[in-house]
């Protein structure tokens, strides 16, 4: 019981949290229409993060595409908050996860049907290395990649230092 009171104090709650309060765990104290706001907020943040990741210019993050990387970030945040914050209802987290996965699936469908959308969302692949040498055009357009590309090529070929 002492840990519940300590948790309540950390959350600035006047009363102790009742353990396994199913209504609080699943729905929270917000009105039901708040679920629509959560879906809207999730979609806005997802699109904004996608735009920012595209602006960074990298077509992939390691072996993940930009979309997959964004999916990992969004799902990690939604899952993590619901796991250990008692004031985050499970239904809210489940809704966020659902919106993120549906948005991701929708983007996959759009990318599969439209090469224009694919270029806009995933970017255009560029030749970085030809004949074992970094392409000068790529090096000039992507100066931040100058150290990363050779290391990735060595790792992929099994000759990493």
Secondary structure, 3 states (H helix, E strand, C coil): CHHHHHHHHHCCCCCCCCCCCHHHHHCCCCCCCHHHHHHHHHHHHHHHHHHHHHHHCCCEECCEEHHHHHHHHHHHHHHHHHHHCCCCCHHHHHHHHHHHHHHHHHHHHHHHHCHHHHHHHHCCCCCCEECCEECHHHHHHCHHHHHHHHHHHHHHHCCCC
